[in-house]
């Protein structure tokens, strides 16, 4: 309503997407895409098992 760009991504999906981007050498492009939004909302931090690389 106020003209802000908002994105919602489940935390597990975001983590998986970032790890895949690393593997494909596309991390900068992926981060840039998320950097275009004004607010990035994530959820489900305690609901799913996450890749061990993201928890250390």
PAZAPA-4460 file (N, C-alpha, C; in steps of 0.05 Angstrom, whole numbers, plus 32768, in hexadecimal, padded with zeros to 4 digits):
% residues 56
    n_x    n_y    n_z   ca_x   ca_y   ca_z    c_x    c_y    c_z   seq   type   mol
   8010   7FE8   8000   8000   8000   8000   8011   8019   8000     1      X     A
   8027   8019   800E   8038   8030   8011   804E   8030   7FFC     2      X     A
   804E   801D   7FEA   8062   801C   7FD5   807B   800E   7FDC     3      X     A
   807B   8000   7FF2   8093   7FF0   7FFA   8092   7FD5   7FED     4      X     A
   80AA   7FCB   7FE6   80AC   7FB0   7FDA   80B2   7F9D   7FF1     5      X     A
   80A1   7F89   7FF4   80A3   7F75   8009   80A3   7F59   7FFD     6      X     A
   80B4   7F48   8008   80B5   7F2C   7FFF   80B3   7F1A   8017     7      X     A
   80A5   7F04   8015   80A3   7EF0   802A   80AF   7ED6   801F     8      X     A
   80C2   7ECB   802E   80CE   7EB2   8026   80D1   7EA1   803F     9      X     A
   80C7   7E89   8040   80CD   7E77   8057   80EB   7E74   805B    10      X     A
   80F3   7E74   8074   8110   7E73   807A   811E   7E5C   806D    11      X     A
   8112   7E44   806E   811F   7E2D   8062   8123   7E30   8044    12      X     A
   810F   7E3C   8037   8110   7E40   801B   8126   7E54   8014    13      X     A
   8128   7E69   8024   813D   7E7E   8020   8158   7E71   8023    14      X     A
   815C   7E62   8039   8175   7E55   803D   817D   7E43   8027    15      X     A
   816A   7E32   801E   8170   7E20   8008   8177   7E2F   7FEF    16      X     A
   8168   7E44   7FE9   816E   7E54   7FD1   818A   7E60   7FD2    17      X     A
   8192   7E6A   7FE9   81AC   7E76   7FEC   81C2   7E61   7FE9    18      X     A
   81BE   7E49   7FF5   81D2   7E34   7FF2   81D5   7E2B   7FD6    19      X     A
   81BE   7E29   7FC8   81BF   7E21   7FAC   81CD   7E36   7F9B    20      X     A
   81C8   7E50   7FA2   81D6   7E65   7F94   81F4   7E64   7F97    21      X     A
   81FD   7E5D   7FAF   8219   7E5A   7FB4   8224   7E43   7FA2    22      X     A
   8216   7E2D   7FA2   821F   7E16   7F92   8220   7E1D   7F75    23      X     A
   820E   7E2E   7F6B   820D   7E35   7F4F   821C   7E4F   7F49    24      X     A
   822A   7E59   7F5D   823A   7E72   7F5A   8228   7E89   7F51    25      X     A
   8210   7E8B   7F5D   81FC   7EA0   7F57   81F4   7EAF   7F70    26      X     A
   8204   7EAE   7F85   81FC   7EBA   7F9E   81F8   7ED8   7F9C    27      X     A
   820A   7EE6   7F8F   8207   7F03   7F8C   81ED   7F0A   7F7E    28      X     A
   81E6   7EFB   7F69   81CD   7F01   7F5B   81B5   7EFC   7F6D    29      X     A
   81B5   7EE7   7F7C   819F   7EE0   7F8E   819C   7EF5   7FA4    30      X     A
   81B2   7EFD   7FB0   81B1   7F11   7FC5   81A8   7F2C   7FB9    31      X     A
   81B1   7F32   7FA1   81A8   7F4B   7F94   818A   7F4B   7F90    32      X     A
   817F   7F34   7F89   8161   7F33   7F84   8153   7F39   7F9E    33      X     A
   815C   7F2D   7FB4   814F   7F32   7FCE   8155   7F4E   7FD8    34      X     A
   816B   7F5A   7FCF   8172   7F75   7FD7   8160   7F8A   7FCB    35      X     A
   8150   7F83   7FB7   813F   7F97   7FAA   8125   7F9B   7FB9    36      X     A
   811F   7F8B   7FCD   8107   7F8F   7FDD   810D   7FA0   7FF5    37      X     A
   80F9   7FAE   7FFF   80FD   7FBF   8017   80FB   7FAF   8031    38      X     A
   80EB   7F99   8030   80E8   7F89   8048   80E7   7F6C   8040    39      X     A
   80F8   7F5B   804C   80F9   7F3F   8046   80EF   7F30   8060    40      X     A
   80D9   7F23   805E   80CD   7F15   8075   80D4   7EF7   8072    41      X     A
   80DE   7EEB   8087   80E2   7ECE   8088   80D4   7EC3   80A1    42      X     A
   80CE   7EAA   80A0   80BF   7E9D   80B6   80C7   7E80   80B7    43      X     A
   80BC   7E72   80CA   80BF   7E55   80CD   80DA   7E4D   80D7    44      X     A
   80E8   7E5E   80E5   8103   7E58   80EE   8104   7E3F   8100    45      X     A
   80F0   7E3B   8110   80F0   7E24   8122   80E0   7E0C   8118    46      X     A
   80D5   7E0E   8100   80C2   7DFA   80F7   80CE   7DE5   80E5    47      X     A
   80E5   7DEA   80D9   80F1   7DD8   80C6   810E   7DD4   80CC    48      X     A
   8118   7DBD   80C3   8135   7DB8   80C6   8143   7DC8   80B0    49      X     A
   8159   7DD5   80B7   8168   7DE5   80A4   8182   7DD8   809D    50      X     A
   818D   7DDF   8087   81A7   7DD6   807F   81BB   7DDD   8095    51      X     A
   81CC   7DCB   809C   81DF   7DCF   80B2   81F2   7DE6   80AD    52      X     A
   81F7   7DEC   8093   8209   7E02   808C   81FE   7E1D   8096    53      X     A
   81E4   7E1F   8098   81D7   7E38   809F   81D3   7E3B   80BD    54      X     A
   81D9   7E27   80CD   81D5   7E29   80E9   81EE   7E2C   80FA    55      X     A
   8205   7E2D   80ED   821E   7E30   80FC   8229   7E4C   80F9    56      X     A
***
